[in-house]
Amino acid sequence: MIGVDWIVDLLATAREELRERIQPQLAPEDRYVAAMIGRAMQIAGRELALGAAMRERERQALAGLFDDPAGELEALRRQLVRAIREGAFDARRGELEAALAMRVAARLAITDPDYR
Amino acid sequence: MNATSTSELSPAALEAFLARACGATTARVVREERLTGGAIQDNRLLVVELVGGPYAGRQEFVLRTDAASGVAASWDRAHEFRILRVVHAAGVRVPEPVAFCDDPAVRGRPFLLMRRVIGETRGARLVRDPQVRERGEDLVRAVAGEMAKLHAIRPPQRELAFLPLPEPDPARARIALYRRWLDAMEAAEPVVEHALRRLELAPPARQEVVLVHGDLRVGNLMVAQGQLVAILDWEFAGWSDPLEDLGWFCARYWRFGVDEREAGGLASRRVLVAAYEEASGRRVDARALAFWEVMANLRWAVIALMQARRHSSGAERSLELALTAAVLPRLERDILSGLEAWEDM
C-alpha cells in the first residue's frame, strides 16, 4: 500500500484539509503562508507522480541535439549551454527551439500544468 | 499588519538622530510597527512627534533598512537614498526622502527615512480591485507620465556617479551582466542562454541611456482610490534604455493573471505606448519593445534563480524564496514565445 500513488494521494488529501479547514481560520498574513505551503505540497505531489518521466523526456530532447542517446541530463544541459553561448546552435535554431519547448513542457507539468 | 514593540536598540539614539535630521529641537517616537514589504527590505512605520524645524508636529515616516542578505542586483539604502533624491527633485511621484543614517549605533544597520505614503501595493490585489479595473487606463497613463519624467534624467548626474554606464550599450551590458550572474551561480539554463544568444545577435539599432527604475511593475506602484500615489522601491535603478522599464511593466508575469491587459494587468499595451510617446516625445518602436520584454523575462528568470539560491545555500532559509525557483518554467515559456513574437516582427 505504501507506494508513490499512496503518497501522491496523501499529499493531495492533506492539502485539501489545509485549504478547506485551516486556511479560512487564519489571519491574512498567515493565509499567504498556508497558500505557499499548499503550493509546495502540490508541486511535491506532481514531482512524485511525474518527475522521473518528465526529466527523462527533457533528457531525450537534449540528447537528440548531440546524438548522444545515453547522455546524462545535467551533463547534457552543461554541454548545451556552452554550445549555445559559443554560437554552435546559431544555424540550428528550429531544432534547438523544439528541444527547448520539450524541456519547458516537461518542467511546467510539475510546476504549472495549466500554463499556456 | 504586525505590530511589534519599539526597536531592540536604544530609542534615544533614534530620537536624537531624528531630531538632528529633521532640524528639530526634540523628537519622540510615539509608535513603531512593521510594514509588510518586499522580500529584500525591512520597512517600518515610525510615528514621530517633532518640536521645531521644518517637520514640526506629528509625522509619519517609513524607516527602510537593508535586509540580512541582499540580491546582487540591488543597491543598498545609501545609494537608494541618493536615487530617491534625484528622482524626487525631478518631480517623479515618489515618497519624499527625508534622511539617511549610516551610524550603526542608531539601528544596527544603515537605513533611510522617507515620508509615509498610503495606498495598496499588492499587485495581485490591485489588478482585481474594481476601482482600479475601472480606471486602469488612467492609471497606466499616469505611470507613463512618471516614466517620461524619470527617463528625462540623463547622465552625467553628480549625485549618481556610482551608477555604472552601460558599455557598449544597454542591451549588450545587460546580456553580459546576466551571463556573469549565471556563471557565478554555475547555473546551466539552456532556455535563458538561448534567449541571451538571440538577443545578442540583433540588439535594437537605436538605444538611449537614461535613468530607469529597473523594477517598474504593478507591485511597486502605490495606488489609492484607483489613483497613482507613488512609485516605490528604487533599489534596482540604473542607466539603461528607457524601453527596459516599459518591457518590464508589460511582462506577462507582472500582469498577475490578468493577461489580456498587457500593460501590467491594468490596460492595453497600446494605451501605455501612446501615453508614453505623448509624455516623453519619444517614438516607441514595437520591435524594440518586444526585445526588452524578452529581456525582462530573462532578467526575472536570472534573479529568481538567485533568490532561490539565497534559500538553498542556507544564507536565508525561507519558503517564499524556495518557491521562487518554481516560477522558472513559466518564465521559460514566456521567453520562448516572446522570442518568437520578436523575431517574427
Interface residues (C-beta under 8 A of the other chain):
Chain A: E29 V33 M36 I37 R39 A40 I43 L62 E74 R77 R78 L80 V81 I84 R85 G87 F89 D90 R93 L96 E97 L100 A101 R103 V104 R107 L108 I110 T111 D112 Y115
Chain B: N2 T36 R179 A188 E189 P190 V191 E193 H194 L196 R197 R198 L201 L319 E320 A322 L323 A326 V327 L328 P329 R330 E332 R333 L336 L339 E340
